[in-house]
Amino acid sequence: MSTRKLYKISFLSAGRIYELYARKVTSSELWGFTEVSELVFDVGEGLVIDPTEERLRDEFGASKRLHLPMQSILRIEEVERRGVARIRDAASGEAVVTPFPMPTKAR
């Protein structure tokens, strides 16, 4: 069993609830913010199973640290193992489906 801590962070942004996993959560040097670093993403090889996971990796994968406003954080949980990173609609709670690119019709 790994001795490194793992956190599930749920926060609100642009009407959506983001759920990410990280190894480190601390108080930020910026007043009113929480610092989240060492983000953990599924680095599976081959076929992309979950396009939402890939979208989150594209958006946050190059980030060294996230400084999240305290009022946007819904929950921080210490967990034993990583689950699925996801984006949900804040109003309904339903998963936001990231559609696969559709071919455009030639004119």
N, C-alpha and C positions, 0 to 999 in steps of 0.2 A: 504494500500500500504506500502511496506517495505521501511524503510528509509536507509537501508544499501545499499551501492553502489555495483554494479555488473559490471564487466568488461569482455569483450570478447577480448582475446589476440590471434592474428594470427602471427605465426612465422615459419620460414623456418628451417628445419633440415633434413639432408640426402636426399635432393631432394624432400621432401614432405612438404606440408603446414599443420601445426597443428593448430587447432582452439580449444582453451580451455576457460573456464570461471573461474574467480577468484574474490574474494572479495577485494583483496588488491594488488596494484601495486605501487612500489616505486623505487627510485634510490637505487641501490645496494651499499654496502660498498666496493665492488670490482669494481675497475675502469673499465668503459666501459661496464658494465652489468646493466640490469634492473631486479629487484627482483619481483617475482610474488609469492604470497602466498594465503592461504585459498582457494585452488582450490575447485570448485563446480562440483559435478558429480550427475547424476540421480541415486538415490538409490531406484529405483522401486523394488518391491518385485515380486518374481515369475519368469516367463518366460523372457528370454533375447530377446528383440526385435531387438536391434541394437548391433551387435557384435563389431563394431568399438568403440562404447562408452565403452563397457566392456574392450576392449584392452587398451584404454586410461586410464581407471581407474586402470587396472593392472600395467601399466607402470608408472603412475604419482600419484596414489592414496596414496602411503605411503610417498610422498615427503612433507616435511614441507615447503620448499621454492624452487623455481626454480630461478637460476641466468642465465638469457638469455643474450647472447651477443647483444648489441644494433643493430649491423648491421644485425642480423637475424630476428629482429622484423619487421613485415610488417605493422601491425596496432594494435592499442589499442583503443577500443570503450567502452564508458560507455553505458550500455543498461538497459532497465527497467526489462526485464525478460530473463531468460535463454533459449537459443535455443539448438540445437543439437551440441554436440562436435563432431568434425570430423577430418579426415585426407584426404587431397587432394594431387594429383600429382602436383608438381610445374610447370611442363612443359605444361600439358594439362588442369589443373584445375579440372579434373574429380575426383570424390570421389574414394578413394582407398578402394576397397571392401575387407573386412576381411572374407575369406571363413570359413565356418563351417568345423570342422575336418571331414575328409573323412575316412571311414574305410579302412584299408589296407587289401590286399588280402592275404589269407593264402597260403603258398606254399606247 
